[in-house]
Amino acid sequence: LRPLPALARSPGRRGAMCRAQGDAVAGWRGRRLPGTVLLLLAYVGYLLLGSTAFWALEGPAERQSAQQLLQGKWELLGNYTCLKGPALEGLIQGIIKAYKSGHTLQGNSTSLGRWDLVGSFFFSISAITTIGYGNLSPNTVSAQIFCIFFALFGIPMNLILLSRIGQLMLSGVQCCAKRLGEKLRWTCALVTGFLLFLLLPPFLFSVIEGWTYAEGFYYSFVTLSTIGFGDYVIGINPDLTYPSWYKILVSVWILFGMAWLALVINLCISLLENSSDLCQCGKKKSKELDQELMDCNKNSSPSPVDVENGNSTVNQVIEIKCCIFIL
């Protein structure tokens, strides 16, 4: 039999390579951190740009629509006795359209809906994160055109930032849990992220939105996974008064929660790929060993010594195949 190839390098050389790789990774992290901070500042600036633009483009149209709704209400009260079917139908359709835009009648005034500066900021982050709840969309042509270009450049920036944040989160977990084993380290990362991004936020939504804990948990996962059905959306109940920091806090939660969930998904993908590679490698090695054994039996003439060596070789092959099967 021809000798089997070496399975690993010498310990000294392997240790030197590991140390060199560790130094390279440490230097890479040191260089990437300032770049990540600059990217984060650019990201926030880009969101503020979008918020200001949507506020300026949608704000006047929203105020005009609210004024028309209020005027329609007074006309209805003034001409109530003369109101006919088509006029009533037109009023109903106008109310439905106004409600979809976020306008509601509150006594002798109307709510301005969702296109204030904070609401525009939340819309901007939901656009470039591709959540897309569907409950709010630009109505003016100028805002629709701006939204196309805003998302065109904002989505790649968002993906890059999520990747950087995920890498920093992974580095932080590895530094904090350096003394733990590989399984315990990942368990710590998964449990901590699950607690911060999925278990605790529903309590906040229950207090401010009046949802049940199950509804808040459902909204949390649907949002962080960018499914964004739109059946549950924060800050749209006209009967509630929301604090100014609420949507900003939720926006930050969305950003870091998406990075953590992407890290978890990548871990699952890596586990699946590694298990598939081990299976394929085991099959390939098994076929190679079978072929070597067949070639040996065809080309060699048996002798007492060869038979003994052959039996030893067969036992080695069987042991190696058993190890491959176990892996």
C-alpha positions as CSV (number, residue, x, y, z in Angstrom):
1,L,0.0,0.0,0.0
2,R,1.1,3.6,-0.7
3,P,1.5,5.6,2.5
4,L,-1.4,7.7,3.5
5,P,-0.9,11.5,3.4
6,A,-0.1,13.4,6.6
7,L,-3.3,14.5,8.3
8,A,-1.8,17.6,10.0
9,R,1.2,19.8,10.1
10,S,3.8,19.7,12.8
11,P,2.6,21.2,16.1
12,G,5.3,23.9,16.1
13,R,4.4,25.1,12.6
14,R,0.7,24.9,13.3
15,G,1.1,27.0,16.5
16,A,3.1,29.6,14.7
17,M,0.4,29.9,12.0
18,C,-2.3,30.2,14.7
19,R,-0.4,33.0,16.4
20,A,0.2,34.8,13.1
21,Q,-3.5,34.5,12.3
22,G,-4.4,35.8,15.8
23,D,-2.1,38.8,15.4
24,A,-3.7,39.5,12.0
25,V,-7.2,39.3,13.3
26,A,-6.3,41.6,16.2
27,G,-4.9,44.2,13.9
28,W,-7.8,43.9,11.6
29,R,-10.3,44.5,14.5
30,G,-8.2,47.6,15.5
31,R,-8.5,49.0,12.0
32,R,-12.1,48.2,11.5
33,L,-13.4,49.8,14.7
34,P,-12.9,53.5,13.7
35,G,-14.3,52.7,10.3
36,T,-17.4,51.2,11.9
37,V,-17.9,54.3,14.0
38,L,-17.6,56.5,10.9
39,L,-20.1,54.3,9.1
40,L,-22.5,54.5,12.0
41,L,-22.3,58.3,12.0
42,A,-22.9,58.3,8.2
43,Y,-25.8,55.9,8.7
44,V,-27.5,58.1,11.3
45,G,-26.8,61.2,9.1
46,Y,-28.4,59.4,6.2
47,L,-31.5,58.6,8.2
48,L,-31.8,62.2,9.4
49,L,-31.5,63.3,5.7
50,G,-34.3,61.0,4.8
51,S,-36.4,62.0,7.8
52,T,-36.1,65.7,6.9
53,A,-36.9,65.1,3.2
54,F,-40.0,63.0,4.0
55,W,-41.1,65.5,6.6
56,A,-40.8,68.4,4.1
57,L,-42.3,66.5,1.2
58,E,-45.2,64.8,3.0
59,G,-45.9,67.3,5.8
60,P,-47.7,70.0,3.7
61,A,-49.8,67.4,1.9
62,E,-50.8,65.8,5.2
63,R,-51.8,69.2,6.7
64,Q,-53.8,70.0,3.6
65,S,-55.6,66.6,3.8
66,A,-56.4,67.1,7.4
67,Q,-57.8,70.6,6.7
68,Q,-60.0,69.1,4.0
69,L,-61.3,66.4,6.3
70,L,-62.2,69.0,9.0
71,Q,-64.0,71.2,6.3
72,G,-65.9,68.1,5.2
73,K,-67.1,67.5,8.7
74,W,-68.5,71.1,9.1
75,E,-70.2,70.9,5.7
76,L,-71.9,67.7,6.7
77,L,-73.1,69.3,9.9
78,G,-74.4,72.4,8.1
79,N,-76.2,70.4,5.4
80,Y,-77.3,67.4,7.4
81,T,-81.0,67.7,6.4
82,C,-80.1,67.9,2.7
83,L,-77.5,65.1,2.7
84,K,-78.1,62.5,0.0
85,G,-76.7,59.1,-0.7
86,P,-73.9,60.0,-3.1
87,A,-72.7,62.8,-0.8
88,L,-72.7,60.5,2.1
89,E,-70.8,57.8,0.1
90,G,-68.2,60.4,-0.9
91,L,-67.8,61.4,2.8
92,I,-67.4,57.8,3.9
93,Q,-64.7,57.1,1.2
94,G,-62.9,60.3,2.2
95,I,-62.9,59.2,5.9
96,I,-61.5,55.8,4.9
97,K,-58.8,57.3,2.8
98,A,-57.9,59.8,5.6
99,Y,-57.8,57.0,8.2
100,K,-55.4,55.0,6.0
101,S,-53.2,58.1,5.8
102,G,-53.2,58.4,9.6
103,H,-55.8,61.2,10.0
104,T,-58.5,60.9,12.7
105,L,-61.2,63.3,13.9
106,Q,-60.7,64.3,17.5
107,G,-63.5,66.7,18.5
108,N,-63.1,69.9,16.5
109,S,-59.5,69.1,15.3
110,T,-57.7,66.4,13.4
111,S,-54.6,64.5,14.2
112,L,-51.7,65.2,11.9
113,G,-51.1,61.5,11.4
114,R,-47.6,60.0,11.1
115,W,-45.5,62.3,8.9
116,D,-43.9,64.3,11.7
117,L,-40.1,64.3,12.1
118,V,-40.1,61.3,14.4
119,G,-42.6,59.4,12.3
120,S,-40.6,60.1,9.2
121,F,-37.4,58.8,10.9
122,F,-39.2,55.6,11.8
123,F,-40.5,55.3,8.2
124,S,-36.9,55.8,6.9
125,I,-35.4,53.0,9.0
126,S,-38.3,50.7,8.1
127,A,-37.6,51.4,4.4
128,I,-33.9,50.8,4.3
129,T,-34.1,47.7,6.6
130,T,-36.7,46.4,4.1
131,I,-39.3,45.7,6.9
132,G,-42.0,47.5,5.0
133,Y,-45.0,47.3,7.4
134,G,-47.3,48.6,4.6
135,N,-49.3,50.9,6.9
136,L,-47.5,54.0,5.7
137,S,-46.3,55.0,2.3
138,P,-45.5,58.2,0.5
139,N,-48.5,59.7,-1.5
140,T,-46.9,62.6,-3.4
141,V,-45.0,61.9,-6.6
142,S,-41.9,63.8,-5.4
143,A,-41.8,61.7,-2.2
144,Q,-42.2,58.5,-4.1
145,I,-39.3,59.3,-6.5
146,F,-37.1,60.3,-3.5
147,C,-38.0,57.1,-1.8
148,I,-36.7,55.0,-4.7
149,F,-33.3,56.6,-4.6
150,F,-33.2,56.7,-0.8
151,A,-33.8,53.0,-0.6
152,L,-31.4,52.3,-3.5
153,F,-28.4,53.7,-1.6
154,G,-29.7,53.1,1.9
155,I,-30.3,49.3,1.7
156,P,-26.7,48.4,0.8
157,M,-25.5,50.8,3.6
158,N,-27.8,49.1,6.0
159,L,-26.5,45.6,5.1
160,I,-22.9,46.7,5.6
161,L,-23.6,48.3,8.9
162,L,-25.5,45.2,10.1
163,S,-22.5,43.0,9.1
164,R,-20.1,45.3,11.1
165,I,-22.4,45.4,14.2
166,G,-22.7,41.6,14.0
167,Q,-18.9,41.2,13.9
168,L,-18.5,43.6,16.9
169,M,-21.2,41.8,18.9
170,L,-19.4,38.4,18.2
171,S,-16.1,39.9,19.2
172,G,-17.6,41.3,22.4
173,V,-19.1,37.9,23.3
174,Q,-15.8,36.2,22.7
175,C,-13.9,38.7,24.9
176,C,-16.4,38.4,27.7
177,A,-16.6,34.7,27.6
178,K,-13.0,33.9,26.7
179,R,-12.6,31.3,29.5
180,L,-15.7,29.4,28.5
181,G,-15.8,26.6,25.9
182,E,-17.1,27.0,22.4
183,K,-20.5,25.6,23.2
184,L,-20.9,27.7,26.4
185,R,-19.7,30.8,24.5
186,W,-22.4,30.5,21.8
187,T,-25.0,29.6,24.4
188,C,-24.2,32.8,26.3
189,A,-24.5,34.8,23.1
190,L,-27.8,33.2,22.1
191,V,-29.4,33.5,25.6
192,T,-28.2,37.2,26.1
193,G,-29.5,38.2,22.6
194,F,-32.8,36.3,23.1
195,L,-33.3,38.1,26.4
196,L,-32.5,41.6,25.2
197,F,-34.1,41.6,21.7
198,L,-37.1,39.2,22.0
199,L,-38.1,38.6,25.7
200,L,-37.8,42.1,27.2
201,P,-39.2,44.4,24.5
202,P,-42.7,42.9,24.7
203,F,-43.0,44.3,28.2
204,L,-42.4,47.8,26.8
205,F,-45.0,47.3,24.1
206,S,-47.5,46.0,26.6
207,V,-47.1,49.1,28.7
208,I,-47.2,51.7,25.9
209,E,-49.3,50.0,23.2
210,G,-51.6,48.0,25.4
211,W,-50.8,44.7,23.7
212,T,-50.6,41.4,25.3
213,Y,-47.1,39.8,25.9
214,A,-47.8,37.3,23.1
215,E,-48.7,40.1,20.7
216,G,-45.5,42.0,21.6
217,F,-43.3,38.9,21.2
218,Y,-45.0,38.3,17.8
219,Y,-44.4,41.8,16.7
220,S,-40.7,41.6,17.9
221,F,-39.9,38.6,15.8
222,V,-41.9,39.7,12.7
223,T,-40.0,43.0,12.8
224,L,-36.5,41.8,13.4
225,S,-36.8,39.1,10.8
226,T,-38.0,41.8,8.3
227,I,-41.2,40.0,7.6
228,G,-43.2,43.1,8.4
229,F,-46.8,42.0,7.9
230,G,-48.1,45.4,9.2
231,D,-50.9,43.9,11.4
232,Y,-49.1,45.2,14.5
233,V,-47.2,48.5,14.2
234,I,-46.1,50.8,17.0
235,G,-47.1,54.4,17.4
236,I,-50.3,54.4,15.2
237,N,-53.1,54.3,17.8
238,P,-54.8,57.8,17.7
239,D,-56.2,57.3,21.2
240,L,-52.8,57.1,22.8
241,T,-50.1,59.8,23.4
242,Y,-46.6,58.5,22.7
243,P,-43.4,59.8,24.3
244,S,-41.0,61.4,21.8
245,W,-38.2,58.9,22.6
246,Y,-40.4,55.9,21.9
247,K,-39.9,55.5,18.2
248,I,-36.2,56.4,18.4
249,L,-35.7,53.7,21.0
250,V,-37.5,51.2,18.9
251,S,-35.4,52.2,15.9
252,V,-32.2,51.5,17.8
253,W,-33.7,48.2,19.0
254,I,-34.5,47.2,15.4
255,L,-31.0,48.0,14.2
256,F,-29.1,45.9,16.9
257,G,-31.8,43.2,17.0
258,M,-31.5,42.6,13.2
259,A,-27.7,42.3,13.5
260,W,-28.1,39.8,16.3
261,L,-30.7,37.8,14.5
262,A,-28.5,37.8,11.3
263,L,-25.7,36.4,13.5
264,V,-27.9,33.6,14.7
265,I,-29.1,32.8,11.2
266,N,-25.4,32.7,10.0
267,L,-24.6,30.3,12.8
268,C,-27.4,28.0,11.8
269,I,-26.2,28.1,8.2
270,S,-22.6,27.4,9.2
271,L,-23.8,24.4,11.3
272,L,-25.8,23.0,8.4
273,E,-22.9,23.6,5.9
274,N,-20.3,21.9,8.3
275,S,-22.5,18.9,8.8
276,S,-23.0,18.5,5.1
277,D,-19.2,18.9,4.4
278,L,-18.4,16.3,7.0
279,C,-20.8,13.9,5.4
280,Q,-19.4,14.4,2.0
281,C,-15.8,14.2,3.2
282,G,-16.6,10.9,5.0
283,K,-18.1,9.4,1.9
284,K,-15.2,10.5,-0.3
285,K,-12.6,9.1,2.2
286,S,-14.5,5.8,2.4
287,K,-14.6,5.4,-1.3
288,E,-10.8,6.1,-1.6
289,L,-10.0,3.6,1.1
290,D,-12.2,0.9,-0.6
291,Q,-10.5,1.6,-3.9
292,E,-7.0,1.3,-2.4
293,L,-8.0,-2.0,-0.8
294,M,-9.3,-3.4,-4.1
295,D,-6.1,-2.3,-5.9
296,C,-4.0,-4.0,-3.3
297,N,-5.9,-7.3,-3.5
298,K,-5.6,-7.3,-7.4
299,N,-1.9,-6.4,-7.7
300,S,-0.2,-8.3,-4.8
301,S,0.5,-12.0,-4.5
302,P,-0.3,-13.3,-1.1
303,S,2.4,-14.7,1.2
304,P,2.3,-15.5,4.9
305,V,4.0,-12.2,5.7
306,D,1.9,-10.3,3.2
307,V,-1.3,-11.9,4.5
308,E,-0.4,-10.8,8.0
309,N,0.4,-7.3,6.7
310,G,-2.8,-7.3,4.7
311,N,-4.9,-8.2,7.6
312,S,-3.2,-5.4,9.6
313,T,-3.9,-3.0,6.8
314,V,-7.6,-4.1,6.5
315,N,-8.0,-3.6,10.3
316,Q,-6.5,-0.1,9.9
317,V,-8.9,0.7,7.0
318,I,-11.8,-0.6,9.1
319,E,-10.8,1.6,12.0
320,I,-10.4,4.7,9.8
321,K,-13.8,4.1,8.2
322,C,-15.3,3.7,11.7
323,C,-13.8,7.0,12.7
324,I,-15.1,8.7,9.6
325,F,-18.6,7.3,10.2
326,I,-18.5,8.5,13.8
327,L,-17.5,12.0,12.6
